Every structure is written in structure tokens, then in C-alpha cells.
Amino acid sequence: MRLRTEDAATIRRTVQEEIGADADVRLFGSRLDDNARGGDVDILVRSPHPIAEPAMTAARISSRLMRAFHGRRVDVVLSAPNLRHLPIHEVAEREGILL
């Protein structure tokens, strides 16, 4: 996994502040490949509760993390009971690593 321990902590803290302490985060995509270089950070954020404004919530998480990571792009996929389940959710859940 190409993510520093402190970066994983920043991601968890940011998600908890935006979604709540009961949300969990999975890292998926190119950051799981130790032999790759560069690339964005892809995260799946799962909430057991409905998310009222999913687009704004994902944008807030992404922008906060991009600032913390000095412009490194962060793609946020949300999963909640009120949101449609898409194929990307299955990939992230199957291949992702819990942070």
C-alpha cells in the first residue's frame, strides 16, 4: 500500500469529522500497488446512516484531503443506505483495504 501512516490517519479523521465516527474508509485503486508510481488516492467511505447531501459531502472530503496532500487528487466514493449501489462499490469493497 502506497500511503503513509499519517496520511491514512488524516483520511480517517477527515471522514469521521464529515460523516461520523461510525463511518469506515477503504483505500482502493492504484495506491494498493506497491510497484506503481504516482496516481490519485481512491477511497470508499461507508456510512451506516443516510447521507443527506452526498455530492457536497464527497466534495468536502475530497477538497479537504487534496489540501492536506498538497494537491494530490482524492476521489471519494460514498456508500450509504440511501445511495444507489454501483459496480465501483463492489470493486472497492472486494479489493479495498480498510484504513
Legacy VTK file of the C-alpha trace (Angstrom):
# vtk DataFile Version 3.0
C-alpha trace
ASCII
DATASET POLYDATA
POINTS 99 float
0.000 0.000 0.000
1.455 3.351 -1.034
0.035 5.530 1.696
1.915 6.806 4.716
0.533 6.006 8.166
-0.039 9.697 8.876
-1.912 10.113 5.569
-4.207 7.211 6.457
-4.843 8.866 9.831
-5.664 12.158 8.082
-8.152 10.371 5.848
-9.844 8.610 8.787
-10.014 11.814 10.832
-11.454 13.848 7.945
-14.107 11.213 7.198
-15.090 10.999 10.859
-15.441 14.780 11.049
-17.593 14.903 7.906
-19.633 11.671 8.209
-19.316 10.478 11.807
-17.280 8.124 13.957
-19.176 5.056 12.732
-18.117 5.523 9.085
-15.322 3.396 7.696
-12.888 4.004 4.856
-11.334 1.652 2.311
-8.401 2.531 0.105
-8.629 1.018 -3.375
-7.196 1.534 -6.844
-3.617 2.235 -7.883
-2.424 3.116 -4.361
-2.641 -0.570 -3.458
0.084 -1.434 -5.977
3.457 -1.060 -4.279
5.239 -1.179 -7.646
3.288 1.689 -9.207
4.220 5.358 -9.019
2.107 8.462 -8.627
-1.626 8.297 -9.085
-4.582 9.647 -7.218
-5.990 8.386 -3.934
-9.261 6.441 -4.286
-11.337 5.894 -1.164
-14.667 4.277 -0.426
-16.461 5.861 2.518
-19.201 3.683 4.004
-21.813 5.139 6.323
-24.439 3.077 8.132
-26.690 6.160 8.049
-28.225 8.020 5.106
-26.173 10.914 3.735
-28.378 13.942 3.066
-26.172 15.729 0.538
-23.891 13.084 -0.974
-22.371 15.221 -3.742
-21.490 18.041 -1.357
-20.231 15.621 1.285
-17.937 13.834 -1.178
-16.698 17.189 -2.495
-15.928 18.457 1.026
-13.998 15.305 1.927
-12.113 15.355 -1.366
-11.186 19.035 -1.169
-10.045 18.815 2.447
-7.850 15.824 1.671
-6.467 17.375 -1.510
-5.361 20.398 0.533
-3.829 18.137 3.188
-1.998 16.159 0.470
-0.674 19.265 -1.308
-2.861 18.929 -4.397
-2.793 15.140 -4.795
-6.175 14.222 -6.281
-8.526 12.295 -3.985
-11.555 10.504 -5.438
-14.306 9.763 -2.935
-16.970 7.108 -3.469
-19.775 7.141 -0.899
-21.835 4.183 0.249
-24.916 4.678 2.429
-28.388 3.135 2.775
-29.992 5.925 0.730
-27.482 5.793 -2.158
-27.584 3.584 -5.217
-25.091 0.707 -5.214
-22.904 0.802 -8.343
-20.269 -1.571 -9.771
-17.489 0.679 -8.401
-18.766 -0.092 -4.892
-18.294 -3.819 -5.475
-14.744 -3.303 -6.762
-13.810 -1.054 -3.838
-15.296 -3.429 -1.270
-13.694 -6.514 -2.830
-10.221 -5.057 -3.483
-10.004 -2.248 -0.945
-8.067 -2.205 2.291
-9.699 -0.901 5.450
-7.864 2.144 6.795
LINES 1 100
99 0 1 2 3 4 5 6 7 8 9 10 11 12 13 14 15 16 17 18 19 20 21 22 23 24 25 26 27 28 29 30 31 32 33 34 35 36 37 38 39 40 41 42 43 44 45 46 47 48 49 50 51 52 53 54 55 56 57 58 59 60 61 62 63 64 65 66 67 68 69 70 71 72 73 74 75 76 77 78 79 80 81 82 83 84 85 86 87 88 89 90 91 92 93 94 95 96 97 98
